[in-house]
Amino acid sequence: MITQSRTFLRLGFIAILGSAFYYSHLFLGLVANENVSMLLAITFCLSTVPLPIIAVGNRKLFPNLEKRNMHLLGMGSILLLVHNFLMTFLFVMILPGKGG
């Protein structure tokens, strides 16, 4: 049980780090190589996929949370997945430089 919650928290941290990467790259252009930025975008998206599965499928993950907070945790992880998926789609399909 503890390993699942640790995994959930680590994946959540990576997903939030991915959101910071998306916006820092879009507005500041921190990664100059387009292949590296695409690889990072896909990595962050794939690391976000298990979050809603863990949050919704395992109701005993965080036993001290109330039912409402568990629902908010599940919805937040789903919204984070949708956000990272759309940003990855933007990075890979719409924003490639000279190669696309």
Legacy VTK file of the C-alpha trace (Angstrom):
# vtk DataFile Version 3.0
C-alpha trace
ASCII
DATASET POLYDATA
POINTS 100 float
0.000 0.000 0.000
2.791 2.431 0.875
4.676 1.658 -2.320
1.577 2.489 -4.384
1.154 5.839 -2.674
4.859 6.610 -3.118
4.615 5.690 -6.794
1.531 7.882 -7.144
3.277 10.831 -5.530
6.421 10.397 -7.635
4.427 10.169 -10.860
2.405 13.194 -9.784
5.606 15.144 -9.206
6.887 14.154 -12.661
3.566 15.194 -14.228
3.661 18.609 -12.553
7.294 18.974 -13.586
6.124 18.170 -17.125
3.574 20.983 -17.003
6.309 23.372 -15.927
8.455 22.110 -18.814
5.675 22.661 -21.349
5.081 26.262 -20.389
8.742 27.127 -19.907
9.536 25.734 -23.338
6.574 27.449 -25.001
7.187 30.883 -23.532
10.927 30.883 -22.886
12.248 28.331 -25.390
14.524 26.596 -22.903
15.179 23.481 -24.990
16.813 24.381 -28.300
16.811 20.897 -29.811
13.371 19.962 -31.153
13.993 16.206 -30.875
14.831 16.519 -27.189
11.717 18.614 -26.549
9.532 16.033 -28.328
11.149 13.212 -26.358
10.594 15.037 -23.066
6.974 15.810 -23.971
6.251 12.156 -24.748
8.026 11.038 -21.567
5.981 13.405 -19.407
2.759 12.309 -21.075
3.515 8.616 -20.591
4.417 9.158 -16.949
1.033 10.818 -16.389
-1.050 7.939 -17.789
-1.032 5.739 -14.616
-2.119 8.576 -12.304
-5.896 8.411 -12.901
-5.774 4.619 -13.001
-4.162 4.507 -9.565
-6.331 7.293 -8.105
-9.699 5.987 -9.328
-9.008 2.267 -9.177
-7.557 2.123 -5.677
-9.899 3.634 -3.096
-7.620 2.572 -0.219
-4.621 4.520 -1.523
-4.976 7.396 0.926
-7.233 6.125 3.733
-7.314 9.406 5.658
-8.949 11.335 2.820
-12.692 11.830 2.784
-14.827 10.654 -0.124
-15.079 14.172 -1.561
-11.314 14.636 -1.465
-10.752 11.257 -3.109
-13.103 12.361 -5.878
-11.165 15.615 -6.265
-7.899 13.679 -6.380
-9.227 11.442 -9.141
-10.628 14.347 -11.159
-7.429 16.353 -10.722
-5.324 13.477 -12.001
-7.657 13.043 -14.991
-7.420 16.751 -15.788
-3.634 16.597 -15.492
-3.586 13.660 -17.906
-5.779 15.505 -20.419
-3.603 18.619 -20.128
-0.364 16.720 -20.640
-1.853 14.752 -23.533
-2.987 17.911 -25.315
0.326 19.651 -24.729
2.194 16.596 -26.030
-0.030 16.606 -29.106
0.801 20.288 -29.562
4.540 19.663 -29.194
4.731 16.624 -31.439
2.234 17.378 -34.193
1.880 21.159 -34.455
5.117 22.714 -33.245
7.888 20.756 -34.951
10.477 23.049 -36.445
11.978 22.551 -39.869
11.504 18.778 -39.887
7.698 18.808 -39.732
LINES 1 101
100 0 1 2 3 4 5 6 7 8 9 10 11 12 13 14 15 16 17 18 19 20 21 22 23 24 25 26 27 28 29 30 31 32 33 34 35 36 37 38 39 40 41 42 43 44 45 46 47 48 49 50 51 52 53 54 55 56 57 58 59 60 61 62 63 64 65 66 67 68 69 70 71 72 73 74 75 76 77 78 79 80 81 82 83 84 85 86 87 88 89 90 91 92 93 94 95 96 97 98 99
